[in-house]
Structures are given as structure tokens and as C-alpha cells.
Amino acid sequence: MDYNLNNGGLVLKLEEKFIISDMKSYKTVYGSDTGGMFWFMNYDGSAVILSDQNKNNSIYRMDKEKCSMELLLDKPCYGLFLKEDWLYYINENDRKVYRCQTNGRNETKVIDEQVGKFILEEDRIFYTTPQGIRTCAISGSDRDIVSDAVAAELMLINGKLVYTDKNRQHVLTIMDLDDKTVKTIDDMAPSSMNTDGQYLYCANRLNDRSIYRIDINNESSIRICGESCEYLHIIGSELFFCIDREWYRMSLTGGKYEKVVLDV
């Protein structure tokens, strides 16, 4: 799972070049101004599939060489995620999860509940609802209840479901999906979080959204950036994030951070 998409999908690396949605000027740049404001950018190997906020949040395909735009689905979409030949997304009109083929055709409803966020892991979808966390097969079948916790953020790390509990001041909560045991890290309340597969990185509400790196196995943590941050993205061995709506980057191990110079 690419958890950059859970944080807006605003930064994407295409070979040696970045495409970045600038939160300050509210435009996406890729060598020049693209004319759009792209969210949930997915790369299929030849083109970027995205939701353009300047065009009713509809789904488009952008050729990476020509930067030409092709409309795939003329509906407001949120949380766009590419999996094989399918695009999964939340329709902003009814907040339910749909999927369509990568050409925009054959749209079907996958989850007939109002969904806040969802993640795809192998052949399963985990999703948040006002009634709790649920799961189903990627086709929408085989539904099951995971927890009655109302979650704001959600991800899966090595068989453990990691989420923030809205009813408990967004406390960081970890559920082992094998034995269903639940633990909380009470001094962490992430507003944005991401993972490199080993560590959890989060902007902690309880400390002015400073960035922490957390080992969820032993529940240890270290602060790696003391600024107030949001929109955490991981690209390779670097962490990208916004301070006052401007992009910065730093090593995943912490240390000095630097402002991202937009290539325009």
C-alpha cells in the first residue's frame, strides 16, 4: 500500500523528476505549471492517474511526456487508488467506495456504506465508517467487522492495523489482526502518518504536530522534526512534509531538513 495516497498523494517521483502539488499556490508543477491541482497521484508506468481539484475532482490520466490530460471519469472522487487494472475511489456525492477500469469504464459500487478512508492490502479492503472499522474483499464481498472504533487515520504494518481513535482524542491505536489484541500509545495522536514498512512516522497533535518515528513493536519513539508539520509523504529514503503549506524534505532518520525547490 502506498500510504502517500492516504495523505493526499501530493508528491510523486517519476524517474528522476518530481511532480508536486504546491499547497501554497494551489497548483501542481511538473517542470512547469500543469494548470491543475492534483490529488491522489498514482503512476501506472506510463501515465499519472489523478483527481484534479481544479476540474471538479474528476479522474484524469496525464501522459508523463506530453503532460496531456485525458478525462477518465467525470465524477468528484476522493482517495483514488490504483490496483492492477482497477481504480478504487470514494464518490464525494454519496461517500461510498466504487471502482472502475483504468479507462474509466465499467464502474461498480464496492462498498455500500459511507466511508471516511480506505486502504487496500493484497486482496482485502479495510475501511472506516461512522460505526467502526470494517473489511471486505476487493470485490466488495466477504464483509466483516474489525472494530467498533471510529477511526480517522488507518494503515496496516506487518499484520497490525494502526489507526487513530476519534472517540479517544485520536490516540494512536494498534490492533494485532491475528489475536485481536489492542494497544494504545497514549502520548501519540497523529494528524498525519506514514510508514516505510518498518517504522511509523506521524505528526503528533499532542506536540504541535512535531514529527515522530515510532517502532510499534516496542512502542518506542523519537522526535525527528520539531516543526509543526502535515501531509507526510515518503519517497525512497526521504520524508516530504509541509510546514506552513510549503514543502520540505529530510532523511527518514531525521536531521537537517531543507525546503523543496519547485521545478518551474
C-alpha positions in Angstrom: 0.0 0.0 0.0 1.3 3.5 -0.9 0.4 5.5 2.2 1.3 8.7 0.4 -2.2 8.3 -1.1 -3.7 8.3 2.4 -2.0 11.7 2.9 -3.3 13.2 -0.3 -1.0 11.7 -2.9 0.5 15.2 -3.4 4.1 14.2 -4.2 5.2 11.7 -6.8 8.6 10.8 -8.2 8.8 9.9 -11.9 12.2 8.6 -12.6 14.5 11.5 -11.6 11.8 14.2 -11.7 9.2 15.1 -9.1 5.6 16.1 -9.7 4.4 18.1 -6.7 1.1 19.8 -5.8 2.0 23.1 -4.1 -0.3 23.7 -1.2 0.6 27.4 -1.0 -0.1 28.5 -4.6 -2.6 25.7 -5.0 -1.2 24.3 -8.3 0.7 21.2 -9.4 4.1 21.6 -11.0 6.0 19.2 -13.2 8.7 21.1 -14.9 6.1 23.9 -15.3 2.6 24.7 -14.1 0.3 21.9 -15.2 -2.8 24.0 -14.9 -4.3 21.6 -12.4 -4.3 20.9 -8.7 -3.7 17.2 -8.5 -4.5 14.9 -5.5 -4.1 11.2 -5.1 -1.5 10.8 -7.9 -1.0 7.2 -9.0 1.6 6.1 -11.6 0.8 3.2 -13.9 4.2 3.0 -15.6 3.4 5.4 -18.5 1.0 8.0 -17.1 -0.2 9.6 -13.9 -3.8 8.9 -12.8 -5.2 11.6 -10.5 -8.1 13.6 -9.1 -7.9 17.2 -10.3 -9.4 19.6 -7.8 -9.5 22.4 -10.5 -11.8 20.2 -12.5 -14.5 19.0 -10.1 -12.2 16.4 -8.5 -12.8 14.2 -11.6 -10.3 11.4 -12.5 -7.8 12.2 -15.3 -4.9 10.5 -16.9 -1.8 12.6 -17.6 0.8 11.5 -20.1 4.1 11.9 -18.4 5.9 13.0 -21.5 3.4 15.3 -23.2 1.6 16.3 -20.0 -1.7 15.9 -22.0 -4.8 15.3 -20.0 -7.5 12.6 -20.7 -10.7 12.6 -18.7 -11.5 9.1 -17.4 -14.4 9.7 -15.0 -16.4 12.9 -14.7 -17.4 12.5 -11.1 -15.9 14.0 -7.9 -13.6 11.4 -6.5 -11.6 11.1 -3.3 -9.0 8.7 -2.1 -8.1 7.4 -5.5 -6.1 4.2 -5.5 -4.8 2.2 -8.5 -4.7 -1.6 -8.1 -3.8 -3.6 -11.2 -6.4 -2.8 -13.8 -8.8 -1.1 -11.4 -9.2 2.3 -9.9 -10.8 2.4 -6.4 -12.2 5.7 -5.0 -14.8 7.3 -2.8 -17.5 9.2 -4.7 -17.8 12.5 -2.9 -21.5 12.8 -3.5 -22.5 9.7 -1.5 -19.2 8.8 0.3 -19.3 5.2 -0.9 -16.5 3.2 -2.5 -16.6 2.4 -6.2 -14.2 1.0 -8.7 -13.8 1.3 -12.5 -11.3 0.1 -15.0 -8.3 2.3 -15.8 -10.0 3.5 -18.9 -12.9 4.9 -16.7 -15.4 2.2 -17.8 -17.4 -0.4 -16.0 -18.0 1.5 -12.8 -19.4 -0.6 -10.0 -20.1 0.0 -6.3 -17.9 -1.9 -4.0 -18.9 -0.7 -0.5 -22.5 0.5 0.1 -21.7 2.3 3.3 -20.4 5.9 4.0 -16.7 5.6 4.1 -14.1 8.1 5.6 -10.9 6.4 4.4 -10.0 3.0 3.0 -6.8 1.1 2.3 -6.1 -1.8 0.0 -3.8 -4.6 1.2 -3.4 -7.6 -1.2 -6.9 -8.9 -1.7 -8.6 -7.0 1.1 -10.0 -3.5 1.7 -10.0 -2.0 5.2 -12.2 1.0 5.7 -13.6 3.4 8.2 -17.3 4.2 8.8 -19.2 6.1 11.5 -20.0 2.7 13.0 -16.4 1.4 13.1 -13.7 -0.3 11.1 -14.8 -2.8 8.5 -13.1 -5.1 5.9 -14.1 -6.8 2.7 -12.7 -8.5 -0.3 -11.6 -6.1 -3.1 -14.7 -7.1 -5.0 -16.9 -6.0 -2.0 -17.8 -9.5 -0.9 -16.9 -11.3 2.3 -17.5 -8.4 4.7 -16.5 -8.4 8.3 -16.4 -6.2 11.4 -12.9 -5.4 12.6 -13.6 -3.0 15.4 -16.3 -0.6 16.7 -13.6 2.1 17.0 -14.3 5.2 14.8 -11.0 5.9 13.1 -9.7 9.0 11.4 -6.4 7.6 10.1 -5.8 4.0 9.1 -2.9 1.8 7.9 -1.5 -1.7 8.1 2.0 -2.6 9.1 3.2 -6.2 9.2 -0.1 -7.7 10.2 -1.0 -4.9 12.6 -3.8 -2.4 12.0 -2.7 1.1 13.1 -5.3 3.7 13.5 -6.3 6.9 15.3 -9.4 6.7 17.6 -11.7 9.6 17.1 -13.7 8.9 20.3 -10.4 8.9 22.3 -8.9 12.2 21.2 -7.3 10.5 18.2 -5.0 8.3 20.3 -2.7 6.0 18.3 -4.1 2.5 18.5 -2.5 -0.8 17.3 -4.6 -3.9 16.7 -2.9 -7.3 16.0 -5.1 -8.8 13.4 -4.1 -12.4 14.4 -5.1 -12.4 18.0 -7.2 -9.1 18.1 -5.3 -7.6 21.0 -5.3 -3.9 21.1 -2.7 -1.5 22.5 -2.6 2.3 22.6 0.3 4.7 22.6 -1.2 7.4 24.8 1.2 10.2 24.1 0.7 10.0 20.3 -2.3 11.4 18.5 -1.4 11.5 14.8 -2.9 14.1 12.4 -0.9 12.6 9.5 1.0 9.3 9.5 3.0 7.2 7.0 5.3 4.1 7.1 8.3 2.8 5.4 7.3 -0.7 6.3 9.4 -0.8 9.4 8.7 2.4 11.3 5.6 4.6 11.7 6.1 8.3 11.1 3.5 10.7 12.4 2.7 14.4 13.0 1.7 14.3 16.7 -1.2 16.5 17.6 -0.1 16.4 21.3 3.1 18.2 20.5 2.1 20.8 17.9 2.3 18.3 15.1 6.0 17.6 15.5 7.2 14.5 13.5 8.0 11.3 15.4 9.4 8.0 14.3 7.8 5.1 16.2 8.7 1.5 16.5 5.2 0.0 17.0 6.7 -3.4 18.2 8.3 -2.0 21.3 6.3 1.3 21.4 9.4 3.4 21.5 9.5 6.8 19.7 11.9 9.6 18.8 11.1 13.1 17.6 12.9 13.8 14.3 11.4 17.2 13.5 10.3 19.8 15.9 8.3 22.0 13.4 4.5 21.9 13.0 4.1 19.5 10.0 1.4 18.0 7.9 0.9 15.9 4.7 3.7 13.3 5.4 4.9 11.6 2.2 7.7 9.0 1.9 9.7 9.0 -1.3 12.6 6.5 -1.2 14.7 7.2 1.9 13.3 10.7 2.4 10.3 12.2 4.2 8.5 15.0 2.5 6.1 17.2 4.5 4.5 20.7 4.7 5.4 23.5 7.1 3.1 26.5 6.7 1.9 24.9 3.4 5.4 24.8 1.9 7.2 21.6 1.1 10.3 20.4 2.9 12.3 17.1 2.8 14.6 15.3 5.2 16.1 11.8 5.7 13.9 9.2 7.3 16.5 9.0 10.1 16.0 12.7 10.9 18.5 15.5 10.9 18.5 18.7 8.9 15.6 19.4 6.7 15.5 21.6 3.6 13.0 23.4 1.6 11.8 21.8 -1.7 12.6 24.0 -4.7 9.7 23.6 -7.1 10.9 22.9 -10.7 9.0 25.6 -12.6 
